[in-house]
Amino acid sequence: MALDEKLRQAYFWIVNHTVISPHYDVEYLDGPHQSFRFGDSQARVDLPSGQSYSSFVLLPLLNFAVRGRCLFVGGPGRGKTASAVLMGVLAGYSVAEIRRGMQHGHPEMTVADLLGNPLPADLISATRTEDIRIAWRAWLQMRIRIIDEYNCIPTRTQSALLTLMADNYAEMFDQVLECPEAAWYLTANDDAGGGTYQVIEALRDRIDIVVQALAFNPRFLADLLDRVEARYRPEDVVPDQLVFTPAEMDRLSTEVLAVEIPFAVRRRIEFFASQFEFLDTAALTLEYKTKDTARLAGVDPHLLGADDTGRDRLADLGAQTRNGLSVRALQTVLVFAKALAYFRGAPAVDVEDVRNILPFVLVNRLLQDRDAPFFEVEGNAPYRADRVGWVRRLFDLSCAQYDQQDLDHDDPVAQLFAEFDAGLEGVTERQARDRLVRIERTLAGWSKGRKLYGTVYDDVVALKYLHQRYTNYLAWLTTQSGR
């Protein structure tokens, strides 16, 4: 069968026979739908009119498809490790192989425990470190790698794990082991980075997607009772036709990356990403007006932002965060949005795919400024804890601003970039000067009273870049003509 269909069949087998979870929180609408509100908080319940999914099952499968790094979070006994084991079975490993290869974080875990040990005979006889052979741990060659309770690993061992996760190789005594591409699954009882040891920032940043194991619904206790009485373990009965070969796993990743992200969808992602990094009071130089500039200087971005009275801090979505989005975060959004569209059998990513995947990619990456005015507005306080809902709300507000500015039809920066991306070959001196004038006129128009928000700031920087490229091109034309 086609690999996307095989992935879908794996999903439905898991939700129907394995994971007892009624939480369908990745919602799609296909026409009108019913909504209800409950309680003093007026909690909204939508009944999706389209096929919707459980994030606890769907996201690990998407991570399987793109060979990413997935973190399961939630209290003990909620199925985090069991779900990771299922992913290993889908990759063709036996349950025994997976359990032998699983790494269990604990406070005494050493680099040798994680990677392997030097051969004792070589330690005695070797005259050079490169002569010391290493007995590498077998799990390093697996295509599914599981780290249980990763936030219990000591800091020094975390650094070795970081190298393995980031660059796919292990190093010890000047010996290097190149490892195959793999899908990673890590578990933790919380996602705040706590545990026996604080998770180092660089390691946390390597986590692509975070999946929360939601509470068990007692209405499904009968299903649990059936498993207890039958001594049923789902990982022991995965159908053979759902198991992926190594070649299929390689092809699966390639097919996911081939899914198109249309220009209109990409522009909404760009607009959303532009909301957060800008901090006007961080510097006088245009390019350094960012929250990262303040962070590197040891200054709290919230304090600098509070001094800026030129903008509406409720309308400014960037006022809700203490940081912006890294290149790695944006790459992960693009890859997992493609994976979600691929899983659904869609030929291209749409806005709903982005909306549904963003919260799980950014939940640990966008740091809330919990003192921001947004959280003081009536009804918004729960977003301090509901970070998945908060990221989704940020995207909704960003899309509303995008539509209000009619950027699908009136986007001068997009037009200028389209001309530039067509190439400079054959562009005359007059055409280049005309484009320079258009850039300058656009900037002049924006400077006459349009407040500088993050989205405008990024457009200003982009237009300055285009202006410089055309200026350099005119200088090159001058040298070619001998003037």
Buried (B, 14 or more C-beta within 10 A) or exposed (E): EEBBEBBBBBBEBBBEBBBBBEBBBBBBEEEEEEEEEEEEEEEEEEEBBEEBBBBBBBBBBBBBBBBBBBBBBBEEEBBBBBBBBBBBBBBBBEBEBBBEBBBBBBEEBEBBBBBBBBBEEBEEEBEEEEEBBBEBBEBBBBBBBBBBBBBBBBEEBBBBBBEBBBEBEBBBBEBEBEBBEBBBBBBBBEBEBEBBBEBBEEBBBBBBBBBBBBEBEEEEEEEEEEEEEEEEEBBEEBEEEBBBEEEBBBEBBEBBEEBEBEEEBBBBBBBBBBBBBBBBBBBEEEEEBBBBBBBEEEBEBBEBBBEBEEBEBEEBBBBBBBBBBEEEBBEBBBBBBBBBBBBBEBEEBBBBBBBBBBBBBBBBBBBBBBEBBBBEEEEBEEBEEEBBEBBBBBBEBBBEBBEEEEBEEEBBBBEBBEBBEEEBEEBEEEEBEEBBEBBEEBBEEBEEEEEBBBBBBBBBBBBBEBBEBBEEBBEEBEEEEEE
